[in-house]
Amino acid sequence: MQPSISNITPINGIQIYYEIYGTGSPLILLHGGGSTIQSSFERIIPLLAKSHQIIAIESQAHGRTSDRNSPSSFTQDAEDVAQLMDHLKIKKADILGFSNGATTALQLAIHHPEKVNKLILGSPLAKRNGVADGFWEFMKNASLENMPSQLKEAFLKVNPSEEGLKIMHDRDAARMVNFKDISDHDLQYIQAPTLIILAEQDVILPKHGKDLEKLIPNCQLAIVQGVHGEYYGEITTVGPDFKEEDLPVPLIERFLN
């Protein structure tokens, strides 16, 4: 599916790339770490665009969005989203995030509650204990060589820069190594109705999802089949037996409507 609009605009000192699909109430999509719009959402966008105006955004150093001369952070990514919403004259929107994008969505809901209608958080991380201990050791030793080949290929397809790929990887790895917990106070402050989606074999622990469900005031948790991101059709999870009808779009639409 081709976007009706694809554009780059200056926001907070970088050039942010975004795509718009469909018509209806605005639904902003925030991709995962190391990803592009297409590698996270290419398979689910056509289904969601049937009833929503999709605004899909690439974050700092990812895909077609430029880098700034400072480390990436979830709070900065959230500020970039907020200012892009102002630029597009979107006062309030539903927000759907995946993995790192879901953590950015949490920060947007905390710092700009007036801009968020409903939150859909696919595999969000809010606390360091939300993943198995081995995750942090893996991130300390992360290298471009062990980054999934599908994600590298997806980046280079839209931005054929090996240097840009390395910058993006290193920014993401450093952000995770230095990850700080979101406080209980901030999570309890979230006003938006929230749906958390986890996979049965997720990177995020089920207990973390249940803890967030208790902390966020108006929150529900859904645990679905598959692995991290499979519920969105994320590129590293798609096999020859992939079927669009297996994506939990009815769950998402019921929540949004």
C-alpha positions in Angstrom: 0.0 0.0 0.0 1.3 3.4 -1.0 0.9 6.4 1.4 -1.2 9.3 0.3 1.5 11.6 1.7 5.1 11.0 2.5 7.2 13.9 3.6 10.2 15.2 5.6 9.8 18.2 7.9 12.2 19.9 10.3 11.4 19.2 13.9 13.6 19.9 17.0 16.7 20.2 14.8 16.3 17.0 12.8 14.4 16.1 9.6 11.6 13.8 10.5 10.1 11.5 7.9 6.5 10.5 8.1 3.8 8.8 5.9 0.0 9.3 5.9 -2.5 6.6 4.8 -6.3 6.5 4.8 -8.9 8.8 6.3 -10.7 9.0 9.6 -9.6 9.5 13.2 -5.9 9.9 13.5 -3.8 6.9 14.6 -0.1 7.5 15.0 2.3 4.5 14.6 5.7 4.4 16.3 8.0 1.7 15.2 10.4 -0.5 17.1 14.1 -0.2 17.7 16.4 -0.6 14.7 13.3 -0.5 12.5 11.6 1.5 9.8 7.9 2.2 9.2 7.8 -0.7 6.8 9.7 -3.3 8.8 7.4 -2.8 11.8 4.1 -2.0 10.2 4.0 -2.7 6.5 1.5 -5.6 6.9 -0.8 -4.1 9.4 -1.1 -0.5 7.9 -3.5 -1.5 5.1 -5.9 -3.1 7.6 -5.8 -0.2 10.0 -6.1 2.4 7.2 -9.5 1.1 6.3 -11.0 3.0 9.2 -8.3 5.5 10.4 -5.9 8.1 9.2 -2.6 6.5 9.8 0.4 8.8 10.5 3.5 6.6 10.7 6.7 8.2 11.9 10.4 7.3 11.7 12.3 8.4 14.8 15.7 9.9 15.2 18.4 8.2 13.0 16.0 5.6 11.8 15.2 5.1 8.1 14.7 8.4 6.4 14.8 10.6 9.5 18.1 12.3 10.2 20.2 12.1 13.3 21.0 14.9 15.8 24.4 15.3 17.5 23.1 13.8 20.8 22.1 10.4 22.1 18.6 9.3 21.4 16.1 9.0 24.2 12.5 8.0 24.6 11.5 11.4 26.1 13.2 13.2 23.1 11.4 10.9 20.6 8.1 11.7 22.4 8.8 15.5 22.1 9.5 15.0 18.4 6.1 13.3 18.0 4.4 16.0 20.0 5.9 18.7 17.8 5.1 16.9 14.6 1.5 16.6 15.7 1.5 20.4 16.2 3.0 20.8 12.7 0.3 18.6 11.2 -2.4 20.4 13.3 -3.4 17.2 15.0 -4.6 18.2 18.5 -5.2 14.7 19.8 -4.7 11.2 18.4 -4.7 7.5 19.2 -1.1 6.2 19.5 0.1 2.7 18.6 3.6 1.8 19.4 5.8 -1.3 19.1 8.6 -2.2 21.5 10.8 1.0 21.7 7.9 2.8 20.0 5.6 1.7 22.8 8.0 3.1 25.4 8.0 6.4 23.4 4.2 6.3 23.5 4.3 5.9 27.3 6.5 9.0 27.5 4.2 10.9 25.2 1.2 10.0 27.4 3.1 11.1 30.5 4.4 14.4 29.2 1.7 15.4 26.8 -1.5 13.8 28.1 -3.6 16.4 26.3 -2.4 15.0 22.9 -3.2 11.3 23.6 -6.7 9.8 23.1 -6.0 6.0 23.5 -2.8 4.1 23.8 -2.0 0.7 22.2 1.3 -0.5 23.6 2.9 -3.5 21.8 5.6 -5.0 24.1 6.3 -1.9 26.1 9.3 -1.7 28.5 8.9 0.6 31.5 11.2 -1.1 34.0 14.6 -2.8 33.7 13.1 -5.9 35.4 10.6 -6.2 32.6 12.9 -8.4 30.6 15.0 -11.5 31.4 18.4 -10.8 33.0 20.3 -12.0 30.0 18.8 -9.2 27.9 20.9 -6.5 29.4 24.1 -8.5 29.0 23.2 -9.0 25.4 22.7 -5.3 24.9 26.1 -4.5 26.4 27.6 -6.7 23.7 25.3 -5.6 20.9 27.1 -5.1 17.5 25.9 -4.4 14.0 27.1 -7.9 13.0 24.4 -9.6 15.2 21.6 -7.2 14.3 18.9 -9.1 12.4 19.6 -9.1 8.7 16.0 -8.3 7.9 16.3 -5.0 9.8 19.6 -4.1 8.2 18.2 -4.7 4.8 15.0 -2.7 5.6 17.1 0.3 6.7 19.4 0.2 3.6 16.4 -0.2 1.3 15.1 3.3 2.3 18.5 4.9 3.3 21.4 3.3 1.5 24.0 4.5 4.0 26.2 2.1 5.9 27.3 4.9 8.1 23.7 5.8 8.9 22.9 2.2 9.7 25.8 2.0 12.2 24.8 5.3 13.8 21.2 4.1 14.2 22.3 0.8 15.7 24.7 2.4 18.1 22.2 5.0 19.2 19.6 2.3 19.9 22.1 0.0 21.7 23.4 2.9 24.0 19.8 4.0 24.8 19.0 0.5 26.0 22.2 0.0 28.0 21.4 3.3 29.8 17.7 2.6 30.2 16.2 4.0 33.3 12.9 2.9 34.9 9.8 4.9 34.4 8.5 5.7 37.9 5.4 4.3 39.3 4.2 7.8 39.9 4.5 8.7 36.2 2.8 5.4 35.1 -0.1 6.1 37.5 -0.4 9.6 36.0 -1.3 8.3 32.5 -4.9 9.3 31.7 -5.4 7.7 28.4 -7.3 4.3 28.2 -4.5 1.8 27.4 -4.3 -1.6 25.8 -1.1 -3.6 26.3 -0.4 -6.4 23.8 2.2 -9.0 24.6 3.1 -12.2 22.7 3.2 -15.6 24.5 6.9 -15.8 23.6 7.8 -12.1 24.0 11.0 -10.4 25.0 8.9 -8.6 27.6 8.0 -10.8 30.6 4.3 -11.5 31.2 4.7 -10.3 34.8 5.8 -6.9 33.5 2.6 -6.6 31.4 0.5 -7.5 34.5 2.4 -5.0 36.6 1.8 -2.2 34.1 -1.9 -3.2 33.9 -2.1 -2.6 37.6 -0.2 0.7 37.6 -1.8 2.4 34.6 -5.3 3.5 35.8 -7.4 2.5 32.8 -5.5 -0.4 31.3 -6.1 -3.8 29.9 -3.7 -6.6 28.9 -4.0 -9.0 26.0 -1.5 -11.9 25.6 -1.7 -13.3 22.1 0.0 -16.1 20.2 3.5 -15.8 18.7 6.7 -14.0 19.3 7.8 -10.3 19.9 6.1 -8.2 17.2 4.3 -11.1 15.4 0.9 -9.5 16.3 1.8 -6.5 14.1 3.4 -8.6 11.3 6.8 -7.3 12.1 9.4 -8.3 9.4 11.6 -10.6 11.5 8.5 -12.7 12.5 6.9 -13.2 9.0 7.2 -16.7 7.6 5.7 -18.5 4.6 2.5 -19.3 6.6 1.8 -15.7 7.5 -1.9 -14.7 7.2 -3.3 -11.2 7.6 -6.3 -12.6 9.3 -4.1 -13.8 12.2 -3.2 -10.2 13.1 -5.3 -9.1 16.1 -6.9 -6.2 14.2 -10.4 -6.9 15.6 -8.9 -6.6 19.1 -7.3 -3.3 18.2 -10.5 -1.9 16.5 -12.7 -2.9 19.4 -10.4 -1.1 21.8 -10.3 2.1 19.6 -14.0 2.2 19.0 
